[in-house]
Amino acid sequence: MLSAACSQAVADEPMPADEIAAPDAQGMAEDGDPNGAACEAAGGFLDRRGRAQTLMCVHPYADAGKACTDNQQCDGKCVAAVDDGPDGEVVGTCQADDALFGCYAEVVDGKLVRAICVD
């Protein structure tokens, strides 16, 4: 769920709808509940995430934590703290896994392009 109070557009770029996605369905049972064995077989692990502490299958990215200046350099998104200054080139880190929650800003072409809070 997106929190409107935390969401803000930086550089007047709206968040494209296709970028707001739930973690993928690998490792889920047919009824949509996480299945530990299926999740592990798909390279993931079960974890509770978000404000609601929902149990989900989380898949780590191989380049987690790598320094980056653009989403194109990461398996997931290149992210930085929301309050990282706009002066100069921003260096972020590649997101750790496919279940990104909390407040963060995306880094594109060395600049913060949007900030959002996902809970």
C-alpha positions as CSV (number, residue, x, y, z in Angstrom):
1,M,0.0,0.0,0.0
2,L,1.3,3.4,-0.9
3,S,1.1,6.2,1.7
4,A,0.0,9.4,0.1
5,A,1.5,11.4,2.9
6,C,5.0,10.1,2.2
7,S,4.8,10.0,-1.6
8,Q,6.2,12.9,-3.4
9,A,7.3,13.5,-6.9
10,V,10.9,14.7,-7.3
11,A,11.7,16.6,-10.5
12,D,7.9,16.4,-11.4
13,E,8.1,12.8,-12.5
14,P,5.1,10.7,-11.6
15,M,5.5,7.1,-10.6
16,P,4.6,4.9,-13.6
17,A,1.9,2.4,-12.7
18,D,3.9,-0.5,-14.1
19,E,6.6,0.2,-11.5
20,I,4.3,-0.2,-8.6
21,A,4.2,-4.0,-8.3
22,A,3.9,-6.6,-5.7
23,P,6.8,-9.1,-5.3
24,D,6.5,-11.8,-7.9
25,A,4.4,-15.0,-7.4
26,Q,7.2,-17.5,-7.5
27,G,7.1,-19.6,-4.3
28,M,3.4,-19.0,-3.7
29,A,0.8,-21.8,-3.3
30,E,-2.1,-21.9,-5.6
31,D,-4.3,-20.1,-3.1
32,G,-1.8,-17.2,-3.0
33,D,-0.3,-18.0,0.4
34,P,3.5,-18.3,0.6
35,N,4.7,-21.9,0.5
36,G,8.1,-22.3,2.2
37,A,9.4,-25.2,0.1
38,A,8.2,-23.7,-3.2
39,C,9.7,-20.3,-2.2
40,E,13.0,-21.9,-1.3
41,A,13.0,-23.9,-4.6
42,A,12.5,-20.6,-6.4
43,G,15.6,-19.1,-4.7
44,G,13.7,-17.1,-2.1
45,F,12.9,-17.1,1.6
46,L,9.8,-16.4,3.6
47,D,9.8,-13.1,5.5
48,R,7.3,-10.8,7.1
49,R,7.4,-7.4,5.4
50,G,5.6,-4.0,5.4
51,R,3.6,-2.3,8.0
52,A,1.1,-5.3,8.1
53,Q,4.0,-7.7,8.5
54,T,2.6,-9.9,5.7
55,L,4.3,-13.2,5.1
56,M,5.7,-13.3,1.6
57,C,8.3,-15.0,-0.5
58,V,11.2,-12.7,-1.0
59,H,13.8,-13.2,-3.7
60,P,17.3,-11.6,-3.1
61,Y,19.1,-9.8,-6.0
62,A,22.7,-10.9,-6.8
63,D,23.9,-7.2,-7.0
64,A,22.3,-6.2,-3.6
65,G,24.2,-3.2,-2.1
66,K,26.3,-2.4,-5.1
67,A,26.9,1.3,-5.7
68,C,24.9,2.7,-8.6
69,T,23.9,5.9,-10.3
70,D,21.0,4.5,-12.4
71,N,18.3,1.8,-12.3
72,Q,19.9,0.3,-15.4
73,Q,22.9,-0.8,-13.3
74,C,20.8,-3.0,-11.0
75,D,18.7,-6.1,-11.2
76,G,16.1,-4.1,-9.2
77,K,16.1,-0.4,-8.5
78,C,19.0,1.9,-7.7
79,V,17.8,3.6,-4.4
80,A,19.0,6.3,-2.0
81,A,17.7,7.9,1.1
82,V,14.9,10.4,0.5
83,D,16.9,13.2,1.9
84,D,20.1,12.7,-0.1
85,G,20.8,16.1,-1.5
86,P,20.1,17.1,-5.1
87,D,23.5,18.8,-5.4
88,G,25.9,16.9,-7.6
89,E,25.7,13.3,-8.6
90,V,23.8,11.0,-6.3
91,V,25.3,7.5,-5.7
92,G,22.7,5.0,-4.5
93,T,22.8,1.2,-3.9
94,C,21.1,-1.6,-5.7
95,Q,18.0,-2.8,-3.7
96,A,18.5,-6.0,-1.8
97,D,15.5,-8.0,-2.9
98,D,12.1,-7.9,-4.7
99,A,10.2,-6.8,-1.6
100,L,11.2,-3.1,-1.2
101,F,9.4,-1.4,1.6
102,G,9.9,1.9,3.5
103,C,10.8,5.3,2.2
104,Y,13.4,5.6,-0.5
105,A,14.2,7.7,-3.7
106,E,15.1,6.1,-7.0
107,V,18.3,7.2,-8.6
108,V,18.3,7.7,-12.4
109,D,21.2,9.2,-14.3
110,G,22.9,10.3,-11.0
111,K,19.8,12.2,-9.8
112,L,17.0,11.5,-7.4
113,V,13.9,11.3,-9.7
114,R,11.2,10.4,-7.3
115,A,10.7,9.5,-3.6
116,I,8.1,7.2,-2.2
117,C,7.1,5.4,1.0
118,V,5.7,1.9,0.6
119,D,4.2,0.3,3.6
